[in-house]
Amino acid sequence: MKTLREQLTFNQANIQVLEESRPDGSGKNLYLKGICIEGNKRNANERIYPLHEISKAVNTINEQIRNGNSVLGEVDHPDDLKINLDRVCHSVENMWMDGEAGCGKLKILPTPMGELIKTLLQSGVKLGVSSRGSGNVDDRTGHVSDFEIVTIDVVAQPSAPNAYPKAIYESMMNMQYGHRLLEIAKEAGQDNKVQKYLKNEVVKLIRELKI
């Protein structure tokens, strides 16, 4: 079995950024909705995902969610299938098939990395998505079998010279100024004043990083 990651840009995934009111009236949740993986076509990694493989994987994810299991996604995508809690920014709320594509709805969480993603989106940064899973690949044809989706991650545009999430995350972890932003992100929660300050500081950091 191989670890399989397939990335789609903001436009390729037809991503919609949605705000929906919470049932208790305490504010709004932010969501990303769009295509997460495409089937029956050779992708940029020279792999082909048969429709029945994607449909099976989507059904498995939805079954996990129905059983009360959280499917968490990260900023950027690691090289393995492990979920790193310090990088979690959203949960996969549900997935569905739309023609030959597996689609999903991602809820941005009030974690430090979730606040980072929220700020980037509200600042006009177009982020993409990347499916992360496992399967077997026929070396001759590129067809994937025994495919399973572990999660969907939020990533930068593949064509970007630097990955916004990765570059900012590393700055947060390696710079004194960045560590302060990470602390602000932890405190942001539903405080509009803190969220506004965080947005301004992240935009400032983006400019300083020149990405």
VENURNOR-V885375 format. One record per helix or strand. SS is the DSSP state (H for helix, E for strand). FROM is the first residue (numbers start at 1). TO is the last residue. Records with the same first field share a line. If there is no record, write none. Layout:
SS: FROM-TO ; FROM-TO
//
This chain:
E: 2-8 ; 16-21 ; 28-38 ; 42-42 ; 48-49 ; 72-75 ; 88-98 ; 101-108 ; 128-137 ; 143-155
H: 51-66 ; 85-87 ; 112-122 ; 164-174 ; 176-188 ; 192-209
//
